Amino acid sequence: MRSREDMRRRTAVVTGAATGIGAAITERLAGEGMHLVLVARDGTRLEAAAKRLHDEHGVEVSTLALDLSHQGAPSHLAAWLARAGTHVDVLVNNAGVGLLEPVAASDPARVRALVDLNAGAVAELTALLLPAMVARGRGVIVNIASTGAYTPAPYAAAYAASKAFVLSFTQALWAETRATGVRVVAVSPGPTDTAMMTRRMRGKRAPDAVADTVMAAVRGRGPAVVDGRLNRVQTFVFSRLLPASVATLIAERALRKAARGD
Ligand SMILES: NC(=O)c1ccc[n+]([C@@H]2O[C@H](COP(=O)([O-])OP(=O)(O)OC[C@H]3O[C@@H](n4cnc5c(N)ncnc54)[C@H](OP(=O)(O)O)[C@@H]3O)[C@@H](O)[C@H]2O)c1
């Protein structure tokens, strides 16, 4: 999918599509002339986004309200797409939730739901839609990870671990599919100004900037891209230069106050 012509009138499925980074990505894809399938839990918000994208870009947009953390939800989505005769050319696994608190204070069911959504649904949906892409010799899968994927994050332990799964899974699939015509790539945003990132902090990036990085990643070559120069430096230092124990203790100090809501 290197050119605009490759993308025009093809179909992209985007999860977590009506808000934040997902909304910015759908805007870019619709701007390239792609038809869209928007997935998230809030059907009303999805319908409003679909109408806006159709009115502004003239592309076809359908929606499916679905909780992807539920068992069977990814296969329900794949069956729904198959019934509609939709060939998926681009899949953006973007839906995700955060949890910023000590694990000892967490509701175990919320920890499980986070892992099911951030890691489980990404893996299952990828495995469901990849074979048809490989058979056609064409397609792109973008998995939204996080800079948190590069270092364990105390007080966001399950979140960072789920994103480390996404990063590792995607990098491996990039290699598995390299000769098939299909591109699988992980994009890791750092702190981005969305509903998920309520913490007041300097240097948050705009969802539009992350969407630009996603579009560049779609057309790029490597297995993983970190959004933003500062985030790239930080992930390099934390994951390659510092011993893991030191990096984790620095992260612990940085996140302790945030987890207390200070
Ligand atoms: N913001 C950041 O600083 C940051 C940094 C690094 C990575 N990321 C990643 O970027 C992605 C997008 O997050 P965002 O920052 O744009 O936050 P956001 O605006 O809260 O977007 C999350 C999206 O996921 C959907 N979603 C949540 N739970 C779902 C579920 N169980 N089933 C289906 N859809 C669900 C939400 O829609 P509904 O509520 O309607 O379901 C929403 O559209 C996430 O994977 C996140 O981990 C964000």
The ligand as an ORCA input file, in Angstrom:
! r2SCAN-3c Opt
* xyz 0 1
  N      -3.034      8.364     24.858
  C      -1.812      7.929     25.100
  O      -1.009      8.595     25.782
  C      -1.338      6.620     24.498
  C       0.028      6.305     24.576
  C       0.483      5.099     24.040
  C      -0.403      4.230     23.439
  N      -1.735      4.542     23.380
  C      -2.634      3.570     22.763
  O      -3.387      4.178     21.735
  C      -4.616      3.466     21.571
  C      -5.763      4.460     21.493
  O      -5.905      5.117     22.740
  P      -6.297      6.660     22.878
  O      -5.189      7.324     23.584
  O      -6.760      7.192     21.575
  O      -7.471      6.582     23.947
  P      -9.058      6.622     23.790
  O      -9.511      7.877     23.143
  O      -9.603      6.263     25.138
  O      -9.329      5.443     22.745
  C      -9.533      4.112     23.102
  C     -10.578      3.567     22.145
  O     -10.741      2.171     22.385
  C     -12.135      1.878     22.448
  N     -12.314      0.783     23.397
  C     -12.025      0.788     24.732
  N     -12.369     -0.368     25.278
  C     -12.872     -1.148     24.271
  C     -13.401     -2.455     24.221
  N     -13.485     -3.205     25.324
  N     -13.844     -2.938     23.031
  C     -13.765     -2.174     21.916
  N     -13.276     -0.915     21.900
  C     -12.840     -0.420     23.073
  C     -12.792      3.154     22.938
  O     -14.142      3.304     22.475
  P     -15.406      2.818     23.363
  O     -15.227      3.393     24.726
  O     -16.586      3.321     22.601
  O     -15.324      1.319     23.346
  C     -11.926      4.228     22.309
  O     -12.412      4.587     21.033
  C      -4.698      2.488     22.731
  O      -4.308      1.195     22.306
  C      -3.675      3.027     23.712
  O      -3.150      2.015     24.552
  C      -2.219      5.719     23.894
*
